[in-house]
Amino acid sequence: MRASDWIAVLEANYTLDGNEPRWLAGLLECIVTQHWRNSVCAAFTFDLSATTISVRDIAVHGPPEMHHNVRATVEGLSADGIDRTYRTGRAVGTFSENIVGQLPDQEAMFRAVNAGVAPDILGIIAHSGSGSRGLSLNLILDAPRRSTPAEQRRWTCCAAHIGAGLRLRAMADRLATLDAAPIEAIFDGGGKLYDARAGAMGQTARRALRRAVLHVDKVRTAGRREPDAALKTWEALIRGRWSLVDKFDSDGRRFVAAIRNDPRFPDPRGLSLRERQVAEYVAIGRSTKEIAYLLGASPDSVENSARRAQAKLGLASRVELAAFFAPGGIRARLAQVAVADDVLLIGSADGLSEQRLAGVTSAEREVLGLLIAGSTNQDIARRRGTSANTTANQIQAIFRKFGVRSRIELMARLGTS
C-alpha cells in the first residue's frame, strides 16, 4: 500500500451534504484516491438482523459487474458466514484468514461468484453502534494473504470513524442549521466558543471540546506526516458523546459543531448507557482497546463498565457477557415496542412454546420475559413492585424448572431448544 493521506479518509466520514448514496460514493472515491489507486474496490451499507443481512447502497471502483458480485456474495452467505463476517470478530481481515479452511461452503460460493475478479479481499466492517446499520469496505487483493499489522491498526481506527459517520447520516436532515438540537456547542476554527447547550454547558465539557477542536486542526496539518499518531489521537467521539463536524454559514464562515453522536441502545433495563454500549461492543468481539477508541473513553473505564454490567446481570465473565448480548442470540430476536411511557421487548422463539412453559407460574413468566430482555434483578423488582428477595427467589425457581444454574445457561437453553 502506498504512503497516503489517512486524515482525508477520516474527514470524508463527517460530510453531511447529500444523501447516503452520495456520501458513500464520496467516501469510496477518497479511499481510492488516497489508498487504492488503480485498484478494484467496493463499499456498501447494510442492515443486519438476528438472522439476515440486506444490502442498502453500493459504490464500486472497478467493473460494473461488481454491483452484482457484491449482492450475490452477501445473498449467498450462510448464517455462519454472516456471523463470522459481519457480526463478530475483528473489524479488519482478509477473506483468506476469516473464511478459507473454516467455512468450505462459503469459500466455494465466494470463488464461484467472484471468479477472475477477486482472488482475495481485505474487508473492513464498521458498525454504527446504534441499531442494525453498518458499512462494509472491500479492497480487492491480487493474491491471497493475511492482513498486515499496519492494516489492522489503521483500518480499525478508520472503522470507528465510519461508524460515527453512519450515525451522523441517520440524523443529517436534523443538522441543516447551527441551531439544530443535536448540536450542543459551536466553535470557530481557532477554538473560540460561540454557543454551548445541553451536555456541553459545563466548564469541563467546554474545555474538553475546545482542546479537541484545536487538536483536530493540528492533526490536519502535522498529522499527515505521522498518520499512526494522528489516527490514534483523533477520537471518533469526544468524552464518549460528541463528534466534531465543520459547518459553514451563509457567508462562508467556518464553524466547528460538536454534535451529540454517542451510540444509542434501547431499553437498558437497569444498565447505564455506557454499560450497555460496552456490552454491545463486547458482544461483537471488540477488544477493550478498540471499544475505548470507539467510545472516546479510557480502557479502565471500559473495563469497569464491563465489570459493572456483568455484576448487575449476574454473569461470571466477559465471555458470558459477550454470549448474553450476542447479535445472533435470543435477545436479538426481540422487537422493541413502545407502550405509553414504557419501552418493551417482545418476540418469540422455539424455546418459549407453551409446552416448555408448563409449570412456570404467571409471575415467573413475567420475570422470565424480563430476564430474556436483559433486566437486572434490581430492575425486575422495580418494574414488578416486589422486593429484591422475592425477585431472587423467583429467578432461582425459573432456573430449577429449566434445569440451569445461571442466566447464560438459561439463554442458551431457550435459544437452542
C-alpha positions in Angstrom: 0.0 0.0 0.0 1.4 3.4 -0.9 2.0 6.1 1.6 -1.1 8.2 1.6 -3.4 10.6 3.4 -5.3 8.8 6.2 -6.6 12.1 7.6 -8.5 12.7 4.4 -10.4 9.4 4.9 -11.3 10.3 8.4 -12.6 13.7 7.2 -14.7 12.1 4.5 -16.8 10.3 7.1 -18.1 13.6 8.5 -19.5 15.1 5.3 -23.2 15.9 5.9 -24.0 17.1 2.4 -26.1 15.0 0.1 -27.9 11.7 0.7 -26.4 8.4 1.8 -25.5 7.1 -1.7 -23.7 10.3 -2.4 -21.9 10.1 0.9 -20.9 6.5 0.3 -19.6 7.3 -3.2 -17.6 10.2 -1.8 -16.0 8.1 0.9 -15.0 5.4 -1.6 -13.6 7.9 -4.0 -11.5 9.3 -1.2 -10.2 5.8 -0.3 -9.4 5.1 -4.0 -7.6 8.4 -4.4 -5.6 8.1 -1.2 -5.0 4.4 -0.8 -6.2 2.1 -3.6 -5.1 3.8 -6.7 -5.9 1.9 -10.0 -7.3 -1.0 -8.0 -10.7 -2.5 -7.7 -12.8 -1.9 -4.5 -16.4 -1.6 -3.3 -18.2 -0.3 -0.4 -21.8 -0.9 0.7 -24.1 -0.1 3.6 -26.2 -2.9 5.1 -28.9 -3.6 7.7 -28.3 -6.6 10.0 -31.0 -8.5 11.8 -30.6 -11.5 14.1 -30.9 -13.9 11.1 -30.3 -11.9 7.9 -28.3 -9.2 6.2 -29.6 -6.9 3.5 -27.5 -4.6 1.2 -28.7 -1.0 1.0 -26.5 1.2 -1.2 -23.4 0.1 -3.2 -20.5 2.1 -4.6 -17.8 0.5 -6.7 -14.5 1.4 -8.3 -14.0 -1.2 -11.0 -16.0 -3.2 -13.5 -19.8 -2.6 -13.4 -20.5 -6.3 -12.6 -19.0 -5.6 -9.1 -22.5 -4.4 -8.1 -23.9 -7.8 -8.9 -21.0 -9.6 -7.3 -21.5 -7.7 -4.0 -25.2 -8.5 -3.8 -24.7 -12.1 -4.9 -21.9 -12.7 -2.4 -24.0 -11.3 0.5 -27.1 -13.1 -0.5 -25.1 -16.4 -0.7 -23.9 -16.1 2.9 -25.0 -18.8 5.3 -25.9 -17.9 9.0 -22.3 -18.9 10.0 -20.9 -16.8 7.2 -22.9 -13.7 8.3 -21.8 -14.2 11.9 -18.2 -14.6 11.1 -18.0 -11.8 8.6 -20.4 -9.1 9.8 -21.4 -9.8 13.4 -18.4 -10.8 15.4 -14.6 -10.9 15.3 -12.1 -8.4 14.1 -13.1 -5.2 12.2 -10.4 -5.8 9.7 -9.3 -9.0 8.0 -9.0 -10.8 4.7 -11.3 -13.4 3.2 -8.4 -15.9 3.4 -7.9 -15.6 7.1 -11.6 -15.4 8.1 -13.3 -17.9 5.9 -10.8 -20.1 3.9 -10.4 -23.5 5.6 -13.1 -22.7 8.2 -16.3 -22.5 6.1 -15.8 -24.6 3.0 -19.3 -23.9 1.6 -18.8 -20.2 1.9 -15.4 -20.4 0.2 -16.9 -22.2 -2.7 -19.7 -19.7 -3.1 -17.3 -16.8 -3.0 -15.0 -18.3 -5.6 -17.9 -19.1 -7.9 -19.4 -15.5 -7.7 -16.1 -13.7 -7.8 -14.0 -15.8 -10.2 -11.5 -13.7 -12.0 -12.3 -10.6 -10.1 -11.3 -11.1 -6.5 -8.6 -13.6 -5.6 -8.9 -12.3 -2.1 -10.5 -9.3 -0.3 -9.3 -7.1 2.6 -12.6 -6.4 4.4 -13.3 -3.6 6.8 -16.5 -3.8 8.8 -17.9 -0.7 10.6 -21.0 -0.9 12.8 -22.9 2.2 13.6 -23.3 1.2 17.2 -27.0 2.3 17.0 -29.3 -0.3 15.6 -28.5 -2.6 12.8 -26.8 -0.3 10.3 -23.2 -1.0 9.1 -20.8 -0.5 6.3 -18.5 -2.9 4.5 -15.4 -1.8 2.6 -14.0 -4.4 0.3 -10.5 -3.8 -1.1 -9.7 -6.4 -3.8 -6.3 -8.1 -3.4 -4.4 -9.6 -6.3 -3.4 -12.7 -4.3 -4.5 -14.5 -1.1 -2.8 -13.2 2.0 -3.3 -12.2 5.6 -3.9 -8.6 6.7 -0.8 -6.9 8.0 -0.4 -5.3 11.5 -0.4 -1.9 9.9 -3.6 -2.6 8.1 -5.2 -3.9 11.2 -4.2 -0.8 13.2 -5.0 1.8 10.7 -8.3 0.5 9.2 -9.6 -0.4 12.7 -9.3 3.3 13.6 -10.9 4.3 10.3 -13.8 1.9 11.0 -14.6 3.7 14.3 -14.9 7.0 12.3 -17.0 5.3 9.6 -19.4 4.1 12.4 -19.6 7.7 13.7 -20.3 8.9 10.2 -23.1 6.4 9.8 -24.8 7.7 13.0 -24.4 11.3 11.7 -26.0 10.2 8.4 -29.0 9.0 10.3 -29.7 12.5 11.6 -28.4 14.5 8.7 -31.8 16.0 8.0 -31.8 17.4 11.5 -28.4 19.1 11.2 -29.2 21.6 8.5 -28.7 24.7 10.7 -26.4 25.6 13.5 -29.3 25.8 16.0 -30.3 22.1 15.4 -30.9 20.3 18.7 -28.2 17.6 18.3 -25.6 20.4 18.0 -24.5 21.1 21.6 -21.6 23.5 21.1 -20.3 25.8 18.3 -16.6 26.9 18.0 -14.7 28.7 15.3 -11.6 27.1 13.9 -9.4 28.8 16.5 -11.3 27.3 19.4 -13.4 30.3 20.3 -16.7 29.2 21.8 -19.9 30.8 20.3 -22.6 28.7 21.9 -23.0 25.8 24.3 -26.1 24.0 25.4 -27.4 20.7 26.9 -24.5 18.5 27.9 -21.8 20.9 26.7 -22.7 23.7 29.1 -20.4 22.6 31.9 -16.9 24.1 32.1 -15.2 20.7 32.0 -17.1 19.8 28.8 -16.4 23.1 27.1 -12.7 22.8 27.9 -12.5 19.3 26.6 -14.3 20.3 23.4 -12.0 23.3 22.8 -8.9 21.1 23.2 -10.4 18.7 20.7 -11.1 21.4 18.2 -7.6 22.7 18.4 -6.2 19.2 18.3 -8.1 18.3 15.1 -6.8 21.3 13.3 -3.3 20.4 14.4 -3.7 16.8 13.2 -5.0 18.1 9.8 -1.5 19.6 9.2 1.2 17.8 11.3 -0.8 14.6 11.5 -0.5 14.0 7.8 3.2 13.4 8.3 2.7 11.0 11.2 -0.5 9.1 10.3 -0.3 6.4 13.0 0.0 9.0 15.8 -2.8 11.1 14.2 -5.2 8.1 13.8 -4.5 7.1 17.4 -5.3 10.5 18.9 -8.1 11.8 16.6 -11.1 10.5 18.6 -14.3 9.4 16.9 -16.1 10.7 20.0 -15.1 13.4 22.5 -15.7 12.3 26.0 -17.9 9.5 24.7 -20.5 12.0 23.5 -19.6 14.4 20.6 -18.4 14.2 17.1 -16.8 17.4 15.6 -18.1 18.5 12.2 -17.2 21.5 10.1 -20.2 23.7 9.3 -20.4 26.8 7.1 -22.8 29.7 7.4 -24.3 31.7 4.5 -21.3 34.0 4.4 -18.9 31.0 4.1 -17.5 31.3 7.6 -16.3 28.0 9.0 -17.5 26.8 12.4 -16.9 23.5 14.2 -20.1 21.9 15.6 -20.0 19.5 18.5 -22.8 17.1 17.7 -24.1 14.6 20.2 -23.4 11.3 18.4 -22.9 8.6 21.0 -24.1 5.1 20.2 -27.7 4.6 21.5 -29.1 1.3 22.6 -32.7 0.9 23.5 -34.2 -0.4 26.8 -31.1 -0.6 29.1 -33.2 -2.5 31.7 -31.1 -1.4 34.6 -27.8 -0.9 32.8 -26.4 2.6 32.3 -26.0 3.8 28.7 -22.2 3.3 28.9 -22.6 -0.2 30.4 -24.9 -1.1 27.6 -22.6 0.4 24.9 -19.7 -1.6 26.2 -21.7 -4.8 26.4 -22.9 -4.5 22.9 -19.4 -3.9 21.6 -18.1 -6.8 23.7 -20.7 -9.0 22.0 -19.3 -8.3 18.5 -15.8 -9.2 19.6 -14.3 -5.8 20.1 -11.3 -5.6 22.4 -11.0 -3.2 25.3 -8.6 -1.0 23.4 -11.0 -0.9 20.4 -14.0 -0.1 22.5 -12.1 2.7 24.2 -11.3 4.2 20.8 -14.9 3.8 19.6 -16.4 5.4 22.6 -13.8 8.1 23.3 -13.2 6.5 26.8 -10.2 5.2 28.7 -9.5 1.4 28.7 -10.0 1.5 32.5 -13.5 3.0 32.0 -14.4 0.3 29.5 -13.2 -2.5 31.8 -15.1 -1.0 34.8 -18.3 -0.7 32.7 -18.0 -4.3 31.6 -17.5 -5.5 35.1 -20.5 -3.5 36.4 -22.7 -4.9 33.6 -21.5 -8.5 34.5 -22.3 -7.9 38.2 -25.7 -6.4 37.5 -26.7 -9.3 35.3 -25.1 -12.0 37.5 -22.7 -13.0 34.8 -19.4 -14.6 35.7 -17.1 -13.4 33.0 -16.6 -11.3 29.9 -17.2 -14.4 27.8 -20.7 -14.7 29.4 -21.3 -11.0 28.8 -20.5 -11.5 25.1 -22.7 -14.5 24.9 -25.6 -12.8 26.6 -25.6 -9.8 24.2 -24.6 -12.0 21.2 -26.0 -10.4 18.0 -27.5 -13.7 16.9 -28.8 -14.8 20.2 -32.4 -14.9 21.6 -32.3 -11.3 22.8 -31.6 -10.1 19.3 -34.8 -11.7 18.0 -36.9 -9.5 20.2 -38.7 -6.5 18.8 -38.8 -3.1 20.5 -42.3 -1.7 21.1 -43.2 1.5 22.9 -46.3 1.3 25.1 -47.3 4.5 26.8 -44.1 5.7 28.5 -42.5 2.3 28.7 -40.4 0.5 26.1 -41.0 -3.2 25.8 -39.2 -6.0 24.1 -41.4 -8.7 22.6 -40.8 -11.7 20.5 -41.0 -15.4 20.1 -38.6 -18.3 20.0 -38.9 -22.1 19.7 -37.8 -22.5 23.2 -40.7 -20.4 24.5 -43.5 -22.7 23.4 -46.5 -23.2 25.7 -45.4 -26.7 26.3 -42.0 -25.5 27.5 -43.6 -23.1 29.9 -45.8 -25.7 31.5 -45.3 -25.5 35.3 -44.0 -21.9 35.1 -46.3 -19.6 37.1 -47.7 -16.4 35.7 -45.5 -14.4 38.0 -42.4 -16.4 36.9 -43.4 -15.9 33.2 -43.2 -12.1 33.8 -39.8 -12.5 35.4 -38.6 -14.8 32.6 -39.6 -12.2 30.0 -37.6 -9.5 31.8 -34.7 -11.9 32.2 -34.6 -12.5 28.5 -34.9 -8.8 27.8 -31.8 -8.2 29.8 -33.2 -6.7 33.0 -31.1 -6.7 36.1 -32.5 -8.2 39.3 -33.0 -4.7 40.7 -34.8 -3.5 37.6 -37.1 -6.6 37.6 -38.0 -5.9 41.3 -38.7 -2.2 40.5 -40.9 -3.0 37.4 -42.9 -5.6 39.2 -43.2 -3.8 42.5 -41.6 -6.6 44.5 -38.7 -6.9 46.9 -35.2 -8.0 45.8 -35.5 -11.2 47.8 -38.8 -12.1 46.1 -37.3 -11.5 42.7 -34.2 -13.5 43.5 -36.3 -16.4 44.7 -38.4 -16.3 41.5 -35.3 -16.3 39.4 -33.9 -19.3 41.2 -37.3 -21.1 40.7 -37.1 -20.4 37.0 -33.5 -21.8 36.9 -34.6 -25.0 38.6 -37.6 -25.5 36.3 -35.4 -25.1 33.2 -32.5 -27.2 34.7 -30.0 -24.4 34.5 -27.8 -22.6 37.0 -27.3 -19.1 35.5 -28.7 -16.5 33.1 -26.3 -17.5 30.4 -27.3 -21.2 30.6 -31.0 -20.1 30.5 -30.4 -18.1 27.4 -28.6 -21.0 25.8 -31.4 -23.4 26.7 -34.1 -21.1 25.4 -32.2 -20.3 22.3 -31.5 -23.8 21.2 -34.4 -25.9 22.5 
